[in-house]
Amino acid sequence: MSDATADIVRAGPPDAGEILTVQRAAYLTEAQLYGDPFIPPLVESLDQVRAALRDAGGFALKAVLDGRLAGAVRVRFNDRTCLIGRLVVAPDLQGRGIGGRLLRAVEDAAAGRADACALFTGHLSDGNLRLYRRAGYRETRRERVAAHLTHVHMRKPLGAATAEPSEASEAAGTAGTAEPAGA
C-alpha cells in the first residue's frame, strides 16, 4: 500500500464502525504510554461516534487507502477557531504521511471559516508532537488533567482564504455556526 493512493473524503455516520475500530487501535498505544485504559477515545461508544459524525457544527474526514479506512479526523468550530480532534491513523499505516495529509486537508477545508486551527495531545506523545510541530503548530499552554497526563495545547494560524475551494473543502462541505467542541 502506498500513501499516494489515499483519498481524503468526507466521513459520515455510516463510517462510524470503521472509524471507531481505527480509533481504538490507534489510541491503544496512547493508553499504554499513559498507563490509562480509560482514555476518552477508547471508551467512546459507537453511538457517540455516530452522533459526532452527524454533528452539523463541524465535519469529519477520512483517508481511504486501497479501499480501506486508513485514518480519520474530526473538526468542530468555536467562533473563528477550527478545533481538531481524534486524528487517527491505523497503527500499521503510521509513518506514511496519512496523518499529515489529513491535517492539511482540515486546514484547507477550514480556510476562510477559521483564522486558526487548535488541537491538543498528551505530553508524552512524542510522535504526535513532532507531527504537529512539523506542520507549523506551536505550543500555547499545558494543562495538567490527571496525575499521569498533561495536555499540550497547540495552535496554527491559517492564511487568507483562497477564491477557489480546494478538494478538501469540497469534501468537508459547509456547516452553520458551531458551538464550542467538548472533550
Secondary structure, 3 states (H helix, E strand, C coil): CCHHHCEEEECCHHHHHHHHHHHHHHHHHHHHHHCCCCCHHHHCCHHHHHHHHHCCCEEEEEEEECCEEEEEEEEEEECCEEEEEEEEECHHHCCCCHHHHHHHHHHHHHECCECEEEEEEECCCHHHHHHHHHCCCEEEEEEEEECCEEEEEEEEECCCCCCCCCHHHHHHCCCCCCCCCCC
